C-alpha cells in the first residue's frame, strides 16, 4: 500500500467513515491532523504508536485504553480509536486525550475491528482511479473551459435550480448574449427566459433524457442559439450544461463533446454532493454532541472555525402533533427546512440540529450587546411562518446567551425546561424565555417529579380521581377549580359553567369520600399540584 506522504486529514477520514462506525470524542489538535497509517494495538502488547498513526486499541475497552492514549500522545499519533463499555467512560478518556494532545474516536460496540482497519487503510491510501492524478480533476470550471474549446461556444454548468456552478472564460464580451450575461452576474438564469424554457418543454427534456437539445436563437429576447444536455446519475437529474453560440458557429462535433462532458460532470457532481453531505453530517454530529454534553466544544470550533469564548445562544422549537392523516416525516422535514432558512437569514453562522422531536438552533458568536428582544423576534418569525405556510403550531424557547461554546449545553438545557413546561399546557406564549414563564417552568418540574415518583403523591387524591373515572363524576376537576379560584365559589362555578351550590356540594362530597381536609394549607397545596397531573397519573 502506498500511503500519501501528506496523509489524509482526520476531517476527511471522519466524513468518510461516518457516524455508523465511529464518533469523534475529542480533537485537541484540530481536525486537519494528517492520518498516515493504521496501527493495531493488541491488549497484550506494550502501548506504542508512531507519528500520524490511527491507533486501533483492540481489547482495551473504556479506561483500560488510558495507557494507549498517553503513549499515542507522546509518539505524535493522529488519533486513537476505542470501544466504550458505558457512556460515562467517555468523559475520563476525553480528558486524557486532551492532555495527551491526541484525537479520540469511540467505536460502536458492534463494529468489527478488522472491518474498520480495512476501511481506514483504503481511505488513507486514496482512490486508484486514473482521474485522481489529473491536475484539474474535479474542477467544473476547467471542464467548462474544455467544453468551450471543443465546441467553439460559451459554456455554463448549472444545477437543477438553474444556479450557475461554473462557466468558461471569454475574452470578447460581445460573444455573450443577455441571458448569459445576466446568468453570470446573478448566478442564476433570469426568470422571464426560464419561464420561456419551461413553456418550450426544454427543462422537461433535460430532466428525462440524456440527449442534446437545441434551442433556436430569439433575437427579440436577446438570446443566441444554444445547445444543452442534462447531467444525470442514472435516473437522477444533477444539472445541465449549456453551450451558447458566440462569435463563430458551433463546432460540428459540439453535440458529441457535450455528451462526454455531461458524463464527466456527473461524476464530479456526485462526488461534490457526497463531500457536502458528509461535511453536513459531521457538523451535525459535532453540534448534537455539544448540545448533549457528550462532545467538547473544541471539535466543533475547530471544524467550523468558531471562537470558543465568543457568546452563543440556543433557540429550541417543538411542534404540536400533526393533524390526523398528515405525513409525520414530511411535516417534520418541512418544519426543519423552514427553521433552517429563517435562522440562516438572521444569523450567517446559525447551525441547526434536529434531536428527536425538537429542533435546536445554535447561534454562535452572537454580539454580546444583542438585545434579548431581537432573539425573541427571530423566534417569533419562525413560529408565525410555520403557522401561516405549513399550518403547524410551533413553540419556541429562548435559551440564555452564554459566554462561550463550553456553556452551550446549559443554554440548551434551559430551553428544554421552557419547552417541557409549554408541553404540559398552561403556558400562553408561543415564544418564551425563562424570565417570561419562571413560575410555570418550576411548577411543571414539580409535576414531573410527582409523575415520576408515585410515593410522593397523596393516595386520597388518587382515590378521588379513581372515583371520578368509575362513576363519571367531576369531583377532582371541581376541587381544582375551587382551589385555583382561592375559594371563590362563584368564580370557580362560572369557570365550570355550573351553579355555585353544585360546586359547594362537589367540594363537600370530595372531602367526605376521601377524608381530605381542604381547610389545611398543606393539603390544599398538594391537591393543587397533584390534581394537575394527567388523570391516569393522579
C-alpha distance (Angstrom), angle and dihedral (degrees) to the residues before:
residue distance angle dihedral
X1 . . .
X2 3.79 . .
X3 3.77 111.2 .
X4 3.82 116.5 -158.3
X5 3.79 109.4 -112.0
X6 3.78 91.3 -130.1
X7 3.79 92.3 50.6
X8 3.78 128.4 -146.5
X9 3.82 115.2 -66.5
X10 3.79 112.3 -113.4
X11 3.81 87.7 -123.9
X12 3.83 91.2 61.6
X13 3.80 92.3 45.3
X14 3.81 91.0 52.9
X15 3.79 93.6 46.6
X16 3.80 90.7 51.0
X17 3.80 98.3 43.2
X18 3.81 91.8 40.1
X19 3.78 134.8 -178.1
X20 3.84 95.4 -55.0
X21 3.82 89.3 73.2
X22 3.79 110.5 19.6
X23 3.78 140.2 12.2
X24 3.78 126.1 -154.4
X25 3.80 112.5 -119.6
X26 3.81 101.4 169.9
X27 3.79 138.5 -1.3
X28 3.81 106.9 178.9
X29 3.83 92.5 167.9
X30 3.81 94.1 45.3
X31 3.79 133.5 -107.9
X32 3.78 97.5 -77.7
X33 3.81 92.7 73.5
X34 3.83 106.9 128.5
X35 3.80 117.7 -118.9
X36 3.81 108.8 -152.6
X37 3.79 104.5 169.7
X38 3.81 146.0 -3.1
X39 3.80 123.0 -112.6
X40 3.80 125.0 -168.3
X41 3.79 114.0 -146.1
X42 3.79 111.9 -158.1
X43 3.84 114.3 -151.2
X44 3.81 90.4 -122.6
X45 3.83 93.1 52.9
X46 3.77 125.7 91.7
X47 3.84 105.4 -101.4
X48 3.81 106.6 -99.8
X49 3.78 136.2 150.8
X50 3.78 141.2 176.1
X51 3.82 132.4 -129.6
X52 3.81 113.1 -76.6
X53 3.79 94.5 6.7
X54 3.79 127.7 142.2
X55 3.81 101.4 -137.1
X56 3.80 116.0 -150.7
X57 3.82 104.3 -155.2
X58 3.80 97.0 -153.9
X59 3.80 114.7 -167.3
X60 3.81 94.4 2.8
X61 3.78 100.0 108.7
X62 3.78 123.7 -175.8
X63 3.79 116.8 -29.7
X64 3.80 90.3 1.4
X65 3.80 85.9 77.0
X66 3.83 93.5 64.1
X67 3.84 94.1 96.5
X68 3.81 90.0 50.7
X69 3.82 90.7 51.1
X70 3.79 93.3 51.0
X71 3.80 93.1 45.7
X72 3.81 90.9 48.8
X73 3.79 90.7 51.4
X74 3.81 92.5 51.1
X75 3.81 90.9 49.3
X76 3.80 95.5 48.7
X77 3.81 95.0 -114.2
X78 3.78 117.5 171.4
X79 3.81 99.8 -132.6
X80 3.80 145.5 -17.8
X81 3.81 122.5 -137.5
X82 3.82 117.1 -151.7
X83 3.79 137.1 173.0
X84 3.81 115.8 -131.2
X85 3.81 124.8 -140.9
X86 3.81 93.9 -162.1
X87 3.82 135.7 12.1
X88 3.80 92.2 -117.0
X89 3.80 92.0 64.8
X90 3.79 93.2 70.3
X91 3.82 95.0 74.5
X92 3.83 95.1 58.1
X93 3.79 92.0 45.0
X94 3.82 92.3 47.8
X95 3.80 89.7 52.7
X96 3.81 91.2 49.5
X97 3.81 92.2 46.6
X98 3.80 91.2 50.8
X99 3.80 91.3 50.3
X100 3.82 90.8 47.4
X101 3.80 92.7 46.8
X102 3.81 93.9 -128.4
X103 3.82 129.3 122.2
X104 3.80 117.7 -108.4
X105 3.81 122.9 -147.0
X106 3.79 122.4 -173.2
X107 3.80 114.6 -146.7
X108 3.78 122.4 -149.0
X109 3.80 113.1 -107.8
X110 3.80 94.4 -122.0
X111 3.81 93.3 52.1
X112 3.80 114.4 109.8
X113 3.79 111.6 -130.9
X114 3.81 93.1 -140.2
X115 3.81 89.8 54.3
X116 3.80 92.0 51.6
X117 3.82 90.4 45.2
X118 3.82 92.2 52.9
X119 3.80 94.4 46.7
X120 3.80 94.1 46.8
X121 3.81 92.5 49.3
X122 3.81 91.7 49.3
X123 3.79 91.7 50.7
X124 3.80 93.8 47.0
X125 3.82 91.3 48.4
X126 3.80 89.9 54.5
X127 3.83 130.0 -141.9
X128 3.79 119.9 -45.7
X129 3.81 92.9 -149.1
X130 3.81 111.0 128.5
X131 3.77 93.3 -131.2
X132 3.80 89.3 65.1
X133 3.80 88.3 73.8
X134 3.79 94.7 52.7
X135 3.80 111.9 105.7
X136 3.80 94.7 -133.6
X137 3.81 100.3 35.5
X138 3.79 112.2 140.8
X139 3.80 94.0 18.6
X140 3.80 110.2 125.6
X141 3.80 90.8 -170.9
X142 3.80 90.1 57.4
X143 3.79 89.8 48.6
X144 3.80 91.1 50.8
X145 3.80 90.6 50.7
X146 3.81 91.5 48.8
X147 3.81 91.6 51.1
X148 3.81 89.7 48.7
X149 3.80 90.4 55.4
X150 3.82 92.8 47.5
X151 3.82 95.7 45.6
X152 3.85 101.0 33.9
X153 3.78 85.8 -130.1
X154 3.79 141.4 110.7
X155 3.80 111.0 -97.2
X156 3.79 136.8 -156.4
X157 3.81 131.1 176.0
X158 3.80 116.0 -149.6
X159 3.78 137.1 -177.9
X160 3.80 125.0 -125.5
X161 3.83 90.6 -84.3
X162 3.84 91.8 56.3
X163 3.80 92.2 -107.8
X164 3.79 112.0 148.6
X165 3.82 111.4 -116.0
X166 3.81 98.0 175.1
X167 3.80 140.9 -12.9
X168 3.78 140.7 -169.3
X169 3.80 123.6 -103.2
X170 3.78 120.2 -108.9
X171 3.80 125.2 -164.0
X172 3.79 92.5 -163.3
X173 3.80 116.6 61.4
X174 3.80 89.7 -166.0
X175 3.81 87.9 70.8
X176 3.81 90.4 67.3
X177 3.79 119.3 87.9
X178 3.79 123.2 -151.3
X179 3.81 94.2 -93.8
X180 3.79 92.8 52.0
X181 3.81 93.4 46.4
X182 3.79 94.3 47.7
X183 3.81 92.0 44.9
X184 3.80 92.9 55.2
X185 3.79 94.5 43.5
X186 3.78 92.7 49.2
X187 3.81 97.6 28.0
X188 3.80 87.5 -129.2
X189 3.79 135.6 72.5
X190 3.83 114.4 -97.2
X191 3.80 111.6 -99.4
X192 3.86 98.5 -125.3
X193 3.79 91.4 59.1
X194 3.79 93.0 40.3
X195 3.80 88.6 56.0
X196 3.81 88.9 52.5
X197 3.79 90.6 52.2
X198 3.80 89.2 51.3
X199 3.80 89.8 48.8
X200 3.82 91.4 51.3
X201 3.82 91.6 49.9
X202 3.82 93.9 -116.7
X203 3.79 96.2 133.4
X204 3.80 91.7 45.6
X205 3.81 89.4 55.0
X206 3.81 93.2 46.7
X207 3.81 92.5 50.3
X208 3.78 95.0 48.7
X209 3.79 104.7 35.0
X210 3.81 140.2 50.1
X211 3.81 93.9 -150.4
X212 3.79 128.0 102.5
X213 3.80 119.1 -99.5
X214 3.80 124.9 -157.8
X215 3.80 122.7 -142.3
X216 3.77 114.7 -161.6
X217 3.77 123.1 -129.5
X218 3.82 116.4 -90.6
X219 3.82 107.7 -165.5
X220 3.81 90.8 179.9
X221 3.81 87.7 62.8
X222 3.80 94.4 40.1
X223 3.83 89.3 -112.7
X224 3.81 125.7 139.7
X225 3.81 127.0 -156.1
X226 3.79 115.5 -68.6
X227 3.78 143.5 -171.6
X228 3.79 121.5 -154.2
X229 3.79 138.2 -179.4
X230 3.78 132.7 -174.9
X231 3.79 120.9 -116.4
X232 3.78 107.8 -137.4
X233 3.78 140.9 173.7
X234 3.78 101.4 -155.1
X235 3.79 105.2 -55.2
X236 3.82 92.8 -19.8
X237 3.85 114.7 103.2
X238 3.81 112.1 -138.5
X239 3.80 102.6 172.3
X240 3.81 143.5 -67.1
X241 3.80 141.6 -90.0
X242 3.80 117.1 -139.9
X243 3.79 126.2 -165.3
X244 3.80 116.5 -166.3
X245 3.78 119.3 -161.9
X246 3.79 108.8 -116.7
X247 3.78 132.6 -178.8
X248 3.83 92.9 -34.1
X249 3.81 133.8 38.1
X250 3.77 118.0 -86.0
X251 3.81 115.8 -94.5
X252 3.79 119.2 -95.0
X253 3.81 90.0 -117.8
X254 3.81 94.2 48.0
X255 3.81 94.4 113.0
X256 3.79 92.6 50.5
X257 3.81 90.5 49.1
X258 3.79 89.9 51.6
X259 3.80 92.8 52.6
X260 3.80 90.8 54.1
X261 3.81 92.8 43.5
X262 3.83 91.4 52.7
X263 3.80 90.5 55.0
X264 3.81 92.5 49.1
X265 3.82 91.6 46.0
X266 3.81 91.0 50.6
X267 3.79 90.8 60.3
X268 3.80 91.9 47.1
X269 3.81 94.2 48.4
X270 3.81 92.7 46.8
X271 3.81 90.0 52.5
X272 3.81 90.7 46.0
X273 3.81 91.8 51.4
X274 3.78 91.4 49.1
X275 3.79 92.0 49.9
X276 3.81 92.8 47.6
X277 3.79 91.5 45.7
X278 3.80 91.3 49.2
X279 3.80 91.1 48.5
X280 3.81 91.3 50.2
X281 3.81 90.9 48.4
X282 3.79 91.6 50.4
X283 3.82 91.6 48.4
X284 3.80 90.8 49.6
X285 3.82 91.8 46.8
X286 3.79 91.4 52.1
X287 3.81 92.3 44.5
X288 3.81 93.1 48.4
X289 3.79 90.0 48.7
X290 3.80 90.6 50.8
X291 3.81 92.9 48.4
X292 3.79 91.0 50.0
X293 3.79 93.2 43.9
X294 3.82 93.4 -120.7
X295 3.81 95.4 110.9
X296 3.78 125.4 46.8
X297 3.82 121.5 -120.3
X298 3.81 95.4 -113.9
X299 3.82 94.5 76.1
X300 3.81 94.6 54.0
X301 3.79 92.0 41.5
X302 3.80 91.8 52.2
X303 3.81 94.4 44.3
X304 3.79 94.4 51.3
X305 3.80 100.9 26.4
X306 3.81 94.7 -115.1
X307 3.78 127.5 160.6
X308 3.79 110.9 -108.9
X309 3.80 94.6 -151.1
X310 3.79 100.2 40.1
X311 3.84 118.0 112.0
X312 3.80 116.4 -92.7
X313 3.80 138.0 178.9
X314 3.80 137.8 -164.4
X315 3.80 126.3 -138.6
X316 3.81 116.2 -165.5
X317 3.80 127.7 -162.0
X318 3.79 132.3 -166.8
X319 3.79 127.5 -180.0
X320 3.76 130.3 -146.0
X321 3.79 113.9 -112.1
X322 3.83 110.0 -80.5
X323 3.77 118.5 -106.3
X324 3.78 119.2 -90.3
X325 3.78 111.6 -77.0
X326 3.80 94.3 25.2
X327 3.81 120.4 127.7
X328 3.81 103.3 -111.8
X329 3.81 95.5 -160.3
X330 3.80 92.8 46.3
X331 3.81 91.7 48.7
X332 3.80 91.0 48.7
X333 3.81 91.6 49.8
X334 3.82 92.2 48.2
X335 3.80 92.5 49.1
X336 3.80 91.8 47.6
X337 3.80 91.2 49.8
X338 3.80 92.2 48.7
X339 3.81 92.3 50.3
X340 3.79 90.9 47.5
X341 3.81 94.1 52.0
X342 3.81 94.3 47.6
X343 3.81 93.4 45.0
X344 3.80 92.3 50.3
X345 3.80 91.1 48.7
X346 3.80 91.6 55.5
X347 3.82 100.2 37.3
X348 3.79 122.1 26.0
X349 3.81 93.6 -151.8
X350 3.82 98.0 44.1
X351 3.81 113.0 143.5
X352 3.79 123.7 -158.9
X353 3.81 130.5 -156.4
X354 3.82 125.4 175.6
X355 3.81 108.1 -149.5
X356 3.81 114.9 -174.8
X357 3.82 106.4 -55.3
X358 3.81 96.5 -14.9
X359 3.78 134.5 75.4
X360 3.80 119.6 -144.3
X361 3.78 126.0 -161.6
X362 3.79 117.6 -161.3
X363 3.78 113.5 -156.6
X364 3.81 104.0 -163.0
X365 3.78 124.3 -167.5
X366 3.80 94.8 14.2
X367 3.82 114.7 174.3
X368 3.78 109.4 -94.0
X369 3.80 89.5 -132.7
X370 3.83 93.7 53.9
X371 3.82 106.0 130.3
X372 3.80 117.7 -121.5
X373 3.80 87.2 -128.4
X374 3.80 89.0 64.4
X375 3.81 92.7 57.6
X376 3.79 88.8 46.4
X377 3.80 90.0 52.4
X378 3.80 92.3 50.4
X379 3.79 91.7 50.6
X380 3.80 92.0 46.7
X381 3.82 90.6 53.2
X382 3.80 89.7 58.3
X383 3.80 93.1 46.9
X384 3.81 91.5 49.4
X385 3.80 93.0 47.0
X386 3.82 92.5 49.7
X387 3.80 91.0 52.0
X388 3.81 94.2 44.9
X389 3.80 101.1 41.4
X390 3.80 104.5 26.3
X391 3.80 103.2 24.7
X392 3.82 88.5 -125.9
X393 3.80 124.6 136.8
X394 3.79 110.4 -137.5
X395 3.78 129.4 -170.8
X396 3.80 117.5 -152.5
X397 3.79 129.2 -161.6
X398 3.80 124.8 -165.3
X399 3.78 114.4 -144.3
X400 3.82 117.0 -152.5
X401 3.78 120.1 -91.4
X402 3.81 106.2 -104.7
X403 3.79 131.1 -159.4
X404 3.80 97.9 -112.0
X405 3.80 147.5 -14.6
X406 3.81 92.1 -79.6
X407 3.83 89.1 67.7
X408 3.82 94.8 48.7
X409 3.86 92.3 101.7
X410 3.84 87.5 58.7
X411 3.80 91.6 53.3
X412 3.81 90.4 48.1
X413 3.83 91.8 47.9
X414 3.80 91.7 53.8
X415 3.80 91.6 47.8
X416 3.81 88.6 51.9
X417 3.80 91.0 52.3
X418 3.80 89.5 55.8
X419 3.82 93.8 47.7
X420 3.81 90.7 47.7
X421 3.80 89.9 55.3
X422 3.81 91.3 47.1
X423 3.79 90.0 50.6
X424 3.80 90.8 55.7
X425 3.78 90.7 57.0
X426 3.76 130.7 -124.4
X427 3.82 94.1 89.3
X428 3.79 109.0 111.7
X429 3.84 105.4 -168.4
X430 3.79 120.2 85.6
X431 3.81 88.3 -151.6
X432 3.78 122.7 36.6
X433 3.78 145.5 163.3
X434 3.80 120.7 -153.4
X435 3.81 92.4 -98.3
X436 3.82 89.1 60.4
X437 3.80 95.8 54.1
X438 3.80 105.8 21.1
X439 3.82 94.9 134.3
X440 3.80 93.8 43.9
X441 3.80 91.5 50.4
X442 3.80 93.4 50.2
X443 3.81 92.9 46.9
X444 3.80 89.2 47.9
X445 3.79 90.7 53.7
X446 3.81 91.9 48.6
X447 3.82 88.6 51.4
X448 3.80 90.1 49.9
X449 3.81 88.2 52.7
X450 3.80 91.4 51.2
X451 3.79 90.9 46.6
X452 3.79 93.0 52.0
X453 3.82 95.7 43.0
X454 3.83 112.1 48.2
X455 3.80 89.7 179.8
X456 3.81 89.2 71.6
X457 3.81 93.0 59.6
X458 3.82 127.8 93.8
X459 3.84 107.2 -114.8
X460 3.81 90.4 -149.1
X461 3.81 90.4 64.7
X462 3.80 90.4 46.8
X463 3.82 87.9 52.2
X464 3.82 90.3 51.6
X465 3.81 91.3 53.8
X466 3.80 89.4 47.6
X467 3.80 91.3 51.7
X468 3.82 90.2 53.2
X469 3.81 91.3 51.6
X470 3.79 93.2 49.7
X471 3.81 97.6 44.2
X472 3.78 102.3 30.0
X473 3.80 92.1 -119.6
X474 3.83 129.1 141.6
X475 3.78 102.1 -140.6
X476 3.84 97.2 127.7
X477 3.80 92.0 48.5
X478 3.81 90.6 49.8
X479 3.81 93.4 49.4
X480 3.81 91.0 50.8
X481 3.81 92.5 48.6
X482 3.81 89.9 50.2
X483 3.81 91.7 49.3
X484 3.83 92.3 46.9
X485 3.81 88.7 52.6
X486 3.83 89.7 52.8
X487 3.79 91.0 -117.5
X488 3.81 94.7 -50.8
X489 3.81 98.0 144.0
X490 3.80 97.3 -167.9
X491 3.83 93.1 49.4
X492 3.79 92.1 49.5
X493 3.81 93.0 44.5
X494 3.80 91.1 51.6
X495 3.80 90.3 51.2
X496 3.83 89.6 53.8
X497 3.83 93.8 39.5
X498 3.82 92.4 -124.8
X499 3.82 134.9 119.6
X500 3.86 115.6 -87.8
X501 3.81 90.3 -121.3
X502 3.82 89.3 55.7
X503 3.78 89.8 53.6
X504 3.82 92.3 48.5
X505 3.82 89.9 51.1
X506 3.82 92.5 49.8
X507 3.81 93.8 50.5
X508 3.86 91.8 48.6
X509 3.81 90.5 45.6
X510 3.84 90.9 52.0
X511 3.81 90.8 52.3
X512 3.82 91.7 48.0
X513 3.80 94.3 49.5
X514 3.80 96.6 46.4
X515 3.78 106.5 26.5
X516 3.81 90.4 -121.3
X517 3.80 116.7 155.8
X518 3.79 104.6 -152.7
X519 3.79 89.9 -175.7
X520 3.82 85.9 75.9
X521 3.86 112.1 89.1
X522 3.82 94.0 -145.3
X523 3.80 92.6 52.9
X524 3.80 91.4 46.7
X525 3.82 90.7 50.7
X526 3.80 93.8 49.6
X527 3.81 91.4 45.3
X528 3.82 91.7 51.9
X529 3.79 89.3 54.5
X530 3.79 103.0 37.3
X531 3.80 95.5 45.0
X532 3.82 87.6 58.7
X533 3.79 90.6 66.2
X534 3.82 118.0 99.3
X535 3.80 109.6 -81.4
X536 3.81 93.3 -109.2
X537 3.81 91.6 54.3
X538 3.80 100.0 42.3
